Amino acid sequence: MDYLILATMGFIAAITPGPDIFYVIRQGLCKGKIPAYWAVFGILSGNIIYLLLVAIVGATLSKNLYFQLIIGFFGAIYLFKIAYLIFNDTPNLDKSCDNFKGFKIYKEALLLNLSNPKAMIFFAVVITPFMAKSILLSLASLFIGISLAFLISAFISSKIDLKESLLIAINKTASILFVGFAILLLNSAYKAFKNLFL
């Protein structure tokens, strides 16, 4: 069940309108499938770096009850804040195009992902409490969810003219799901608190 939660969280976080997904969609709308996939590979390369950091830090800290309490509490607050912001956000998709250069798109996508504070906080704060017994399987589940979201977005955006009303609907749905994940994080923080102090 934990692996499914991680895959679902990764998918929803990735597909929620933000700089990374907009970059992929823009490449698909402007230039087609191949440029969009170059963008996906750049973003996923950045995610691999984050996941390796989570694996190193998470393996040592994730079983510490104080760490679970603090991360669970602040992760929940972060998710409630993100849920509120994206629920009230109106996405604005930039459809301006330039020439296709594969490696340039890859590099831009990688740097965009590595400089994205949402991605950094998501991996550092939100994911760690959901790590199941096997760190490797947990990270693989998360990566599969994230990859599916970006690959599907790249494919769809290269085939249709994506409407901003669809992005608004994705925002509303994702915000509700993020509230659910925040409640799960609060529950993990409460369990850690109970084990420590009650």
Backbone torsions as a table, in degrees:
resi	resn	phi	psi	omega
1	MET	NA	-40.8	179.6
2	ASP	-60.1	-36.8	-179.2
3	TYR	-67.0	-38.3	178.2
4	LEU	-66.6	-41.2	177.2
5	ILE	-60.1	-45.3	180.0
6	LEU	-63.7	-43.2	179.1
7	ALA	-63.3	-42.1	-180.0
8	THR	-66.0	-44.2	178.0
9	MET	-60.5	-43.7	178.9
10	GLY	-61.5	-43.7	-179.6
11	PHE	-62.1	-49.0	-176.6
12	ILE	-66.0	-43.6	179.9
13	ALA	-62.3	-39.3	-178.4
14	ALA	-70.5	-38.2	-174.3
15	ILE	-83.7	-13.3	177.4
16	THR	-66.2	129.3	-178.4
17	PRO	-50.7	125.5	179.8
18	GLY	-167.5	-178.9	-174.6
19	PRO	-56.6	-43.2	-176.6
20	ASP	-64.4	-51.3	-176.0
21	ILE	-68.3	-36.1	177.8
22	PHE	-63.6	-37.8	179.6
23	TYR	-63.6	-44.5	178.6
24	VAL	-62.7	-47.8	-177.8
25	ILE	-62.3	-41.5	-179.8
26	ARG	-61.4	-41.9	178.3
27	GLN	-63.2	-40.8	179.2
28	GLY	-65.2	-44.4	-179.2
29	LEU	-65.7	-40.8	-174.5
30	CYS	-81.9	-43.9	-164.8
31	LYS	-123.9	-10.5	177.5
32	GLY	103.3	-170.8	-171.9
33	LYS	-61.8	-50.5	-172.0
34	ILE	-60.9	-49.6	176.5
35	PRO	-60.7	-37.3	178.7
36	ALA	-63.3	-39.0	178.9
37	TYR	-69.7	-34.3	173.7
38	TRP	-59.2	-42.8	178.6
39	ALA	-63.7	-42.2	178.6
40	VAL	-59.5	-45.9	-177.9
41	PHE	-63.9	-36.1	176.1
42	GLY	-63.6	-46.1	-179.5
43	ILE	-66.6	-42.0	179.4
44	LEU	-66.6	-31.5	175.0
45	SER	-62.0	-42.2	175.7
46	GLY	-62.9	-40.4	179.4
47	ASN	-64.3	-35.1	177.8
48	ILE	-61.9	-39.8	178.0
49	ILE	-62.2	-46.3	177.9
50	TYR	-60.8	-43.5	-177.9
51	LEU	-64.7	-36.9	176.6
52	LEU	-63.7	-40.3	177.1
53	LEU	-64.4	-42.3	177.7
54	VAL	-62.0	-40.5	-179.6
55	ALA	-62.4	-41.9	-178.7
56	ILE	-68.2	-49.0	-177.2
57	VAL	-75.8	-44.4	-175.4
58	GLY	-63.3	-34.6	-178.5
59	ALA	-61.8	-35.2	-177.7
60	THR	-91.2	-34.3	-172.6
61	LEU	-98.2	-25.1	-169.7
62	SER	-62.5	-22.1	-179.3
63	LYS	-91.3	-7.3	178.4
64	ASN	-75.8	123.8	-175.1
65	LEU	-64.6	-37.1	177.7
66	TYR	-63.9	-42.2	177.8
67	PHE	-62.4	-44.1	179.1
68	GLN	-60.9	-41.4	-179.8
69	LEU	-63.6	-50.6	-177.3
70	ILE	-66.0	-49.5	-178.0
71	ILE	-65.3	-41.2	179.2
72	GLY	-61.2	-43.8	-178.2
73	PHE	-67.4	-51.7	-177.4
74	PHE	-71.9	-31.8	174.5
75	GLY	-62.6	-40.2	178.2
76	ALA	-64.7	-43.6	178.3
77	ILE	-60.4	-43.8	179.0
78	TYR	-60.7	-44.6	-179.3
79	LEU	-66.3	-39.2	176.1
80	PHE	-60.9	-41.9	179.3
81	LYS	-64.0	-47.1	179.0
82	ILE	-61.3	-42.5	179.4
83	ALA	-59.0	-44.2	179.4
84	TYR	-63.9	-46.4	-177.0
85	LEU	-64.3	-45.8	-177.0
86	ILE	-74.6	-25.7	176.6
87	PHE	-64.8	-36.6	-177.1
88	ASN	-95.7	0.6	-176.4
89	ASP	-83.9	144.8	172.2
90	THR	-111.7	106.2	-176.6
91	PRO	-63.2	142.2	177.2
92	ASN	-126.3	104.5	-174.6
93	LEU	-91.1	117.0	178.5
94	ASP	-78.8	115.8	-177.2
95	LYS	-103.8	16.3	178.4
96	SER	-72.0	143.6	-172.6
97	CYS	-120.8	152.5	168.9
98	ASP	-133.4	-173.5	-176.5
99	ASN	-70.1	149.1	179.8
100	PHE	-80.3	122.7	172.1
101	LYS	-136.7	107.4	-171.4
102	GLY	-52.3	-56.5	-175.6
103	PHE	-68.5	-31.2	177.6
104	LYS	-63.8	-42.7	177.7
105	ILE	-63.4	-44.6	178.8
106	TYR	-56.6	-48.0	-177.7
107	LYS	-64.2	-44.3	179.4
108	GLU	-61.8	-43.1	-179.1
109	ALA	-65.2	-41.9	178.8
110	LEU	-61.6	-48.2	-179.6
111	LEU	-66.1	-37.4	177.0
112	LEU	-60.4	-46.0	-179.3
113	ASN	-65.4	-44.9	-177.2
114	LEU	-69.5	-21.1	179.6
115	SER	-100.4	6.4	-176.2
116	ASN	-86.6	110.9	-177.9
117	PRO	-61.7	-31.6	178.6
118	LYS	-60.4	-44.0	-179.9
119	ALA	-65.5	-43.9	-179.3
120	MET	-60.3	-48.9	-177.7
121	ILE	-67.5	-39.6	-179.8
122	PHE	-57.8	-49.8	-178.2
123	PHE	-69.7	-40.1	-174.6
124	ALA	-74.3	-40.0	-169.8
125	VAL	-105.8	-42.7	-169.9
126	VAL	-84.2	-39.3	-171.8
127	ILE	-76.5	-39.6	-171.5
128	THR	-52.4	-43.8	-179.3
129	PRO	-64.4	-20.9	-179.2
130	PHE	-90.6	0.2	-179.5
131	MET	-60.6	124.4	178.9
132	ALA	-81.5	-172.1	-175.8
133	LYS	-59.2	-41.3	-179.5
134	SER	-96.3	110.6	-179.9
135	ILE	-60.5	-42.1	-177.6
136	LEU	-61.3	-46.9	178.6
137	LEU	-67.6	-35.6	177.6
138	SER	-61.3	-48.5	-178.8
139	LEU	-68.0	-35.8	177.5
140	ALA	-65.1	-41.9	178.1
141	SER	-61.0	-46.0	179.3
142	LEU	-61.6	-45.8	-178.5
143	PHE	-63.9	-37.8	178.0
144	ILE	-62.8	-45.0	178.8
145	GLY	-60.7	-45.7	179.4
146	ILE	-63.7	-46.8	-178.4
147	SER	-60.4	-44.1	179.5
148	LEU	-58.9	-44.0	-179.2
149	ALA	-59.6	-47.0	-177.8
150	PHE	-71.0	-40.1	179.8
151	LEU	-65.7	-41.8	178.0
152	ILE	-63.9	-43.4	179.5
153	SER	-62.8	-40.9	178.4
154	ALA	-62.6	-44.7	-178.4
155	PHE	-65.5	-50.2	-176.6
156	ILE	-64.3	-43.0	-177.2
157	SER	-66.6	-23.2	178.3
158	SER	-83.1	-11.3	-176.7
159	LYS	-105.5	-27.5	-174.9
160	ILE	-129.6	168.0	172.4
161	ASP	-92.2	102.6	-173.9
162	LEU	-70.6	129.5	-179.9
163	LYS	-93.6	145.9	178.8
164	GLU	-67.1	-23.7	177.4
165	SER	-63.2	-33.6	177.0
166	LEU	-67.5	-40.5	178.3
167	LEU	-64.2	-36.3	176.9
168	ILE	-64.6	-42.6	178.3
169	ALA	-63.0	-39.9	176.9
170	ILE	-62.2	-43.0	178.5
171	ASN	-58.0	-47.6	-177.4
172	LYS	-62.4	-45.0	-179.4
173	THR	-64.7	-45.5	-178.7
174	ALA	-62.7	-38.3	-179.0
175	SER	-63.2	-38.7	177.8
176	ILE	-65.3	-43.4	179.2
177	LEU	-65.8	-37.2	177.9
178	PHE	-63.8	-35.4	175.3
179	VAL	-61.0	-42.0	177.2
180	GLY	-61.1	-44.1	178.3
181	PHE	-65.6	-35.5	178.1
182	ALA	-63.0	-39.7	178.1
183	ILE	-64.4	-40.5	175.9
184	LEU	-61.5	-40.2	177.9
185	LEU	-64.8	-41.8	177.6
186	LEU	-62.0	-37.8	178.1
187	ASN	-63.5	-42.0	178.3
188	SER	-66.6	-36.2	177.1
189	ALA	-66.1	-39.9	179.3
190	TYR	-64.8	-41.1	178.3
191	LYS	-62.0	-42.0	178.1
192	ALA	-64.1	-41.8	179.1
193	PHE	-61.7	-44.3	-179.6
194	LYS	-62.2	-43.2	179.5
195	ASN	-67.8	-29.9	-178.3
196	LEU	-83.1	-41.7	-166.7
197	PHE	-119.3	-13.3	-176.6
198	LEU	-110.3	NA	NA
